[in-house]
Structure formats: structure tokens, C-alpha cells
Amino acid sequence: MKHTKGVEDYLEAIYVLASKKGVVRIKNIAEFLSVKLPSVTEAVKRLLEAGFVSHTPYGEVILTKKGKEIGKVTWDKHQLIYEFLKDILGVSDAVAFKEACIIEHSISEETKGKIKDFIDKNRKE
């Protein structure tokens, strides 16, 4: 399975929820992503088949090592872009969060590194 935007969104959501709540269920993912339960059930089934998660019916969704890696990388990109948009460029919180979700899927490692360097050099102390 390719790392499509959808795959990254689900893995990122599970990563964030697991970090905050510990236990992640289908309902939590649906609420977090504002999608319907059947959509999440189908997505988790595909993630399970691809080896990104483990899950039993009505049980928790757990990231595998591979899934956790992708979720963390995607979340880290999101946080970096969000910080850049909000704190450096002064974009409103809601817009920065939404646009970070869009940009995180297409940004190169080179650009990510340059943004990180820029933030580090311009961080208000």
C-alpha cells in the first residue's frame, strides 16, 4: 500500500490519539477526523492488510512499528509547518492547523529541513 494522503491522515490520527489517550478505538478515529464510522472501519481494514496496524473487531487499533513511523513523521511535519505558519508568518491558529494538514503530505525533506532551520534561527526567546 502506498503512503497516500489518506493513509498518512489515518496513521497520523492514530499516532496522535495513542499519544494522548493510550487506547485508540474506531470511534476515536472517526471523531478526530470528522468522518463516519463505516469509513474508518474500511480504512482500518486496509491499514491492517498493509501491516500498518493491528486490530480486532470492537478492539483497539494499535500501530505497528511501520505504521507508527509513518504516523510520527507525518505528525512531526504537521507540527513544524503549523509552527512556521502560526508563529513565524502570523497565520491564525485555525488556518495554520488546516493548511499544515494539506502541506504535510507534499513537502520534501529538503524544504522541511530549511523550514526547521529558519524557525530555529528566528525563534523568539
C-alpha positions, -999 to +999 in steps of 0.1 A: +000+000+000+013+034-010+016+062+015-013+082+001-026+113+018-055+092+032-031+066+047-010+093+062-040+110+077-052+079+094-018+068+107-012+104+119-046+104+137-040+071+153-005+082+164-018+114+179-047+097+197-024+069+210+000+096+223-029+114+241-052+086+252-032+054+250-061+033+237-075+041+203-108+028+190-126+032+157-149+058+173-120+079+184-105+080+149-139+089+134-143+118+159-108+130+154-110+130+116-147+140+115-157+110+093-183+083+096-176+051+115-180+028+084-153+049+066-129+044+095-138+007+097-129+002+060-098+023+063-086+004+093-092-029+074-069-017+046-043-005+071-044-039+088-040-057+055-010-034+047+006-042+080+003-006+094-020-015+123-033-044+144-069-045+152-096-070+163-133-063+159-145-039+186-110-038+200-084-011+200-064+000+170-026-003+175+001+010+152+027-015+141+063-003+140+059+006+103+026+024+110+040+043+140+069+055+120+047+070+092+023+085+117+051+101+137+069+115+106+036+129+093+027+145+127+062+160+131+058+176+096+024+189+106+037+204+138+067+220+120+046+236+093+019+247+118+045+264+139+060+281+109+026+293+096+014+304+130+044+317+149+066+330+120+041+341+094+013+351+119-014+330+102-044+324+125-044+292+146-073+276+127-060+284+093-024+273+102-037+240+115-059+233+085-032+243+059-005+223+078-027+193+072-026+200+035+010+208+031+024+180+053+017+154+026+037+170-002+066+188+015+101+175+007+127+166+033+149+194+019+121+220+024+112+206+058+149+210+069+150+246+056+118+255+075+132+239+107+165+258+103+146+291+097+124+285+127+154+277+149+172+309+137+141+331+142+125+316+173+115+342+198+133+336+231 
